[in-house]
Amino acid sequence: MFARLFLTHPRSVDETYFEHLLFASKFAATLMLAAMAALVHALVPALFDKTASRIVAQLYDRTHNRGASTDPQRRFDGTAQSQQTAL
Protein backbone atom coordinates (compact mmCIF):
# COMPACT_ATOMS: atom_id res chain seq x y z
CA MET A 1 0.00 0.00 0.00
CA PHE A 2 2.82 2.43 0.87
CA ALA A 3 4.59 1.79 -2.43
CA ARG A 4 1.39 2.26 -4.42
CA LEU A 5 0.63 5.58 -2.72
CA PHE A 6 4.11 7.09 -2.67
CA LEU A 7 6.51 5.30 -5.01
CA THR A 8 4.80 3.78 -8.05
CA HIS A 9 4.04 7.01 -9.91
CA PRO A 10 7.40 8.71 -9.24
CA ARG A 11 9.15 5.58 -10.52
CA SER A 12 7.00 5.63 -13.67
CA VAL A 13 8.51 9.03 -14.52
CA ASP A 14 12.04 7.98 -13.52
CA GLU A 15 12.14 10.01 -10.31
CA THR A 16 12.54 9.38 -6.62
CA TYR A 17 9.76 10.43 -4.26
CA PHE A 18 11.61 13.64 -3.34
CA GLU A 19 12.49 14.51 -6.94
CA HIS A 20 8.81 14.11 -7.80
CA LEU A 21 7.78 16.18 -4.77
CA LEU A 22 10.03 19.03 -5.90
CA PHE A 23 8.92 18.83 -9.55
CA ALA A 24 5.22 18.68 -8.67
CA SER A 25 5.55 21.54 -6.17
CA LYS A 26 7.23 23.77 -8.77
CA PHE A 27 4.56 22.74 -11.28
CA ALA A 28 1.78 23.71 -8.84
CA ALA A 29 3.41 27.07 -8.05
CA THR A 30 3.74 27.82 -11.76
CA LEU A 31 0.08 26.94 -12.30
CA MET A 32 -0.85 29.34 -9.50
CA LEU A 33 1.07 32.11 -11.27
CA ALA A 34 -0.76 31.30 -14.49
CA ALA A 35 -4.08 31.41 -12.63
CA MET A 36 -3.27 34.82 -11.14
CA ALA A 37 -2.27 36.17 -14.55
CA ALA A 38 -5.53 34.84 -16.01
CA LEU A 39 -7.54 36.48 -13.22
CA VAL A 40 -5.84 39.84 -13.75
CA HIS A 41 -6.40 39.44 -17.50
CA ALA A 42 -10.09 38.74 -16.88
CA LEU A 43 -10.37 42.03 -14.99
CA VAL A 44 -8.14 44.10 -17.30
CA PRO A 45 -7.99 42.42 -20.73
CA ALA A 46 -5.02 44.51 -21.89
CA LEU A 47 -2.81 42.99 -19.17
CA PHE A 48 -1.19 39.53 -19.33
CA ASP A 49 -2.74 38.97 -22.76
CA LYS A 50 -1.10 35.58 -23.40
CA THR A 51 0.75 34.90 -20.17
CA ALA A 52 -1.44 32.10 -18.81
CA SER A 53 -1.63 30.24 -22.13
CA ARG A 54 2.15 30.59 -22.62
CA ILE A 55 2.81 29.18 -19.13
CA VAL A 56 0.44 26.25 -19.69
CA ALA A 57 2.11 25.48 -23.04
CA GLN A 58 5.55 25.54 -21.38
CA LEU A 59 4.34 23.21 -18.63
CA TYR A 60 2.91 20.84 -21.23
CA ASP A 61 6.22 20.82 -23.12
CA ARG A 62 8.05 19.92 -19.90
CA THR A 63 5.68 17.12 -18.92
CA HIS A 64 4.07 15.39 -21.90
CA ASN A 65 6.93 12.91 -22.44
CA ARG A 66 8.01 12.43 -18.82
CA GLY A 67 8.71 8.80 -18.14
CA ALA A 68 8.84 7.87 -21.81
CA SER A 69 11.90 5.73 -22.13
CA THR A 70 14.19 5.85 -25.14
CA ASP A 71 14.77 2.12 -24.62
CA PRO A 72 12.43 0.30 -27.06
CA GLN A 73 12.26 -2.71 -24.73
CA ARG A 74 10.84 -0.67 -21.87
CA ARG A 75 7.10 -0.25 -21.58
CA PHE A 76 5.40 3.01 -20.56
CA ASP A 77 4.73 1.65 -17.04
CA GLY A 78 8.47 1.38 -16.47
CA THR A 79 8.82 -2.38 -16.56
CA ALA A 80 11.00 -4.18 -19.07
CA GLN A 81 9.25 -6.14 -21.79
CA SER A 82 10.23 -9.69 -22.51
CA GLN A 83 12.94 -10.07 -25.14
CA GLN A 84 11.37 -13.26 -26.44
CA THR A 85 9.88 -13.05 -29.92
CA ALA A 86 7.64 -15.49 -31.69
CA LEU A 87 9.13 -17.18 -34.74
C-alpha positions as CSV (number, residue, x, y, z in Angstrom):
1,M,0.0,0.0,0.0
2,F,2.8,2.4,0.9
3,A,4.6,1.8,-2.4
4,R,1.4,2.3,-4.4
5,L,0.6,5.6,-2.7
6,F,4.1,7.1,-2.7
7,L,6.5,5.3,-5.0
8,T,4.8,3.8,-8.0
9,H,4.0,7.0,-9.9
10,P,7.4,8.7,-9.2
11,R,9.2,5.6,-10.5
12,S,7.0,5.6,-13.7
13,V,8.5,9.0,-14.5
14,D,12.0,8.0,-13.5
15,E,12.1,10.0,-10.3
16,T,12.5,9.4,-6.6
17,Y,9.8,10.4,-4.3
18,F,11.6,13.6,-3.3
19,E,12.5,14.5,-6.9
20,H,8.8,14.1,-7.8
21,L,7.8,16.2,-4.8
22,L,10.0,19.0,-5.9
23,F,8.9,18.8,-9.5
24,A,5.2,18.7,-8.7
25,S,5.6,21.5,-6.2
26,K,7.2,23.8,-8.8
27,F,4.6,22.7,-11.3
28,A,1.8,23.7,-8.8
29,A,3.4,27.1,-8.0
30,T,3.7,27.8,-11.8
31,L,0.1,26.9,-12.3
32,M,-0.8,29.3,-9.5
33,L,1.1,32.1,-11.3
34,A,-0.8,31.3,-14.5
35,A,-4.1,31.4,-12.6
36,M,-3.3,34.8,-11.1
37,A,-2.3,36.2,-14.6
38,A,-5.5,34.8,-16.0
39,L,-7.5,36.5,-13.2
40,V,-5.8,39.8,-13.8
41,H,-6.4,39.4,-17.5
42,A,-10.1,38.7,-16.9
43,L,-10.4,42.0,-15.0
44,V,-8.1,44.1,-17.3
45,P,-8.0,42.4,-20.7
46,A,-5.0,44.5,-21.9
47,L,-2.8,43.0,-19.2
48,F,-1.2,39.5,-19.3
49,D,-2.7,39.0,-22.8
50,K,-1.1,35.6,-23.4
51,T,0.7,34.9,-20.2
52,A,-1.4,32.1,-18.8
53,S,-1.6,30.2,-22.1
54,R,2.1,30.6,-22.6
55,I,2.8,29.2,-19.1
56,V,0.4,26.3,-19.7
57,A,2.1,25.5,-23.0
58,Q,5.5,25.5,-21.4
59,L,4.3,23.2,-18.6
60,Y,2.9,20.8,-21.2
61,D,6.2,20.8,-23.1
62,R,8.1,19.9,-19.9
63,T,5.7,17.1,-18.9
64,H,4.1,15.4,-21.9
65,N,6.9,12.9,-22.4
66,R,8.0,12.4,-18.8
67,G,8.7,8.8,-18.1
68,A,8.8,7.9,-21.8
69,S,11.9,5.7,-22.1
70,T,14.2,5.9,-25.1
71,D,14.8,2.1,-24.6
72,P,12.4,0.3,-27.1
73,Q,12.3,-2.7,-24.7
74,R,10.8,-0.7,-21.9
75,R,7.1,-0.2,-21.6
76,F,5.4,3.0,-20.6
77,D,4.7,1.7,-17.0
78,G,8.5,1.4,-16.5
79,T,8.8,-2.4,-16.6
80,A,11.0,-4.2,-19.1
81,Q,9.2,-6.1,-21.8
82,S,10.2,-9.7,-22.5
83,Q,12.9,-10.1,-25.1
84,Q,11.4,-13.3,-26.4
85,T,9.9,-13.0,-29.9
86,A,7.6,-15.5,-31.7
87,L,9.1,-17.2,-34.7
